[in-house]
Amino acid sequence: MIQLRLFGTPALVRQGGAIVTGRPAQRHRVALLALLALAPDHRLSRDKLIALLWPDADTARGRSLLNASTYALRAALGDTALVSEGDDLRLDATAVRSDVAEFSAAIAAGDHAEAVARYTGPFLDGFFLAEAEEFEQWVGRERQRLAGLYGKALAERAEAAEAAGDCRTAVERWRACAALDPYDSQVALRLMQALEASGNRAGAIQYASEHARLLREELGVEAGEVVSAAEGMRRAGRRESGRLQAGEGAAGERESGKAEEVASGGAGARAHTTEAPPALPLSRFPALPLVLAATLILALAAWLAFSRNAPPARSIVVLPFANLSGTGERDYFTDGLTDEIITGLATVPGLTVIGRTSAMRYASSVTPIPEIARELGVANVLHGTLRREGNRARVTAQLVDAQRERVLWANTYDSGLDDPLGVQERIARDVVRALELELGGDDGAPIVRRGTRVAEALEAYQRGRFHWNRRTKADVVAAIAYFERAIAADSSYGDAYSGLADALLVQWQLRHVDTPEDEVRRRYVWAAERAISLDDASADAHTSFATALWWQQNWPGAEREFRRAITLNPNHSAALHWYSLLLPGFGRLDEARRLSRRSLDLDPYAPMTVVSYSWHCSLIRDWDCALEYATRALELNPEWAGGHMLKARAYAYLGRREEAVTSARQALALIPDATRLAELAFVHAMVGDRTAAREVLDSVRGVPPADAGVLARAWAALGERDSALAVLERHASWTWPHRTTIYDPGLDPLRDDPRMEALMVRIEREMGVR
């Protein structure tokens, strides 16, 4: 019998406790077992497994890799561990037991104690597969789902302890719930109540203060219900203290023979008369005033929790429409449908719309709609299906009020593929009507923009965006080809040029090509200028054009275009994100962080928005915040070198030496270039290892001008002012302030040098600020 451990660090364990190592424990083979362990009936088709585990392999190569993995697992675990049934592969649960299956069985049986015992850590904690994006998305969804079930089991156990009158155990279990999700104010309230019931009212008030500070500093929100409940506890404590003191005083008077003064109508008597009980003898129920006060406090807390924590009524996520066409090749069409609806709704005034990356996280998700809405902080969810047959498409759509778990409307739409945007327009208008929104301006104007009426151009554009969003090297190349095909089909299609510009920028930034920057910039600027000239009403075009101006060292012009894009589409997460990266060049750090927070709220599961917020936290020297969000970004994408670099920097400033060096080395392992070496040197210098810092610096060659600030940081940390300033004055390119900025905390040792002030003036002149 083999035990498959999927909670915490994954492992295969033989009977007796020996851990299986070698070929069967390789990442793809553990991932294969995990997929089968959680699949219905522990069964998946071979094609599905190949698509998830080896997405870049062709059919023959994928089959060969799967067969090799199956052979290695059978050889180690037994011939019956994996069973071939037609084109399906099935895991024999009697031969390979998994802790996740046992956890799920305990949840289904209502055995919360067993479920809690089985959950030993996050699902596949720290596990990842390079170049397997869909598998990573699946892991993220399952990790959230299982953690949610674990949290509910913990809460059930805590409530059971409360019902049994075991206050101490209830406190321990609510603390475990709070550790799982420290931002949940409802859990915080329950922990406070348990602490008070156990006689630790001071501990409850202290926890309320810590929770309120956490929400205020990390999320920028107020924990109103928790603060109110804590204040109620303080008032109750003061009343009890007052009554106790009054009782003690009266007793002292009787003991000292002063009771006559009270009886004779003096001041003491008047005070006693004022405090006398009402006609109904409440003195028979001495705890009743406290019970009534506590009831009022809890009622007020519950009302505040609903009114302040409830998501805005005019907020929505458009989940990826399910493709029922029978082939994954047409997923680009369903993605295009989803994208167009998101983009159309995002332009509606007063409506908050979650961005594409976070919405796509829930593709094929089994997470209940109310949970999705809570995770994303929205009130409404739009979801549906698409079936394409020949030149016809049938779309079903359903709008759900997630808080009340009721359907606001549902409809079916039929369309010919010669006018697919007609369906998106009708769905978007139905959503607006159901939510009773005002469109603003001309109510008769279309919500979904018709960038082209050429079906071939639209299809190529949608395919391009499908591949562009995947971000792999091959996908970006495919995206460029599709955008060029869309332009060939309709040379007046502005969004196609914007898509081409975006793909060229991503290709260059992710270093998928060795093309010189000047050549990439020339092509990018051409595409962005063409997009804006063809479609001045496109937020995408204005965002691309803003970046083109930015790249040409026209920062004020870039700011103007970003503002225009956000006016056209207030929910344009990419425009908000890029604008927030530009603003530090102007020295507007707090404004930049607020914009970054807005972008993050709109797309909370996009690694770029998360890592960007970490960077903004670092600029204002909030290193705890920087560390937290760098960690979150790496949970979404463990191979993000920039996330490891930000984490290393935060650790260094927090004095966590070993973790800082480890994170810097992880970044270097992922991208072994001069920039990452310079970052490692800076970290060594910051944690006091000057010898190691100098050794690394001696090997650094060829740091790109855009990243020269990293090298200057290292010299500054070593106290070498002249070397640091020489790098900044002679070698740094200041075009991209999110890569080298004069406001970098690492340059603080140089602030009092007159050369820094002169450098700042020069930068502002070069970028058009002065």
Secondary structure, DSSP 8 states (H G I E B T S, - for coil): -EEEE-BSS-EEEETTS-B--SGGGSHHHHHHHHHHHHSGGGEEEHHHHHHHH-TTS-HHHHHHHHHHHHHHHHHHH-TTSEEEETTEEEE-TTTEEEHHHHHHHHHHHT-HHHHHHH--SSBTTT---TT-HHHHHHHHHHHHHHHHHHHHHHHHHHHHHHHTT-HHHHHHHHHHHHHH-TT-HHHHHHHHHHHHHTT-HHHHHHHHHHHHHHIIIIIS---HHHHHHHHHHHHHHHHHHHHHHHHHHHHHHHHTT-HHHHHTTSHHHHHHHHT---SS-GGGSTTHHHHHHHHHHHHHHHHHHHHHHS--SSEEEE---EE-SS-GGGHHHHHHHHHHHHHHHHTSTT-EE--HHHHHTTTT--S-HHHHHHHHT-SEEEEEEEEEETTEEEEEEEEEETTTTEEEEEEEEEEETTSTHHHHHHHHHHHHHHTT----S-TTS-SS--S-S-HHHHHHHHHHHHHHTT--HHHHHHHHHHHHHHHHH-TT-HHHHHHHHHHHHHHHHTT-----HHHHHHHHHHHHHHHHHH-TT-HHHHHHHHHHHHHTT-HHHHHHHHHHHHHH-TT-HHHHHHHHHHGGGGT-HHHHHHHHHHHHHHSTT-HHHHHHHHHHHHHTT-HHHHHHHHHHHHHH-TT-HHHHHHHHHHHHHTT-HHHHHHHHHHHHHHS-SHHHHHHHHHHHHHTT-HHHHHHHHHH-----GGGHHHHHHHHHHTT-HHHHHHHHHHT---S-TTTS-TT-GGGGGGTTSHHHHHHHHHHHHHTT--
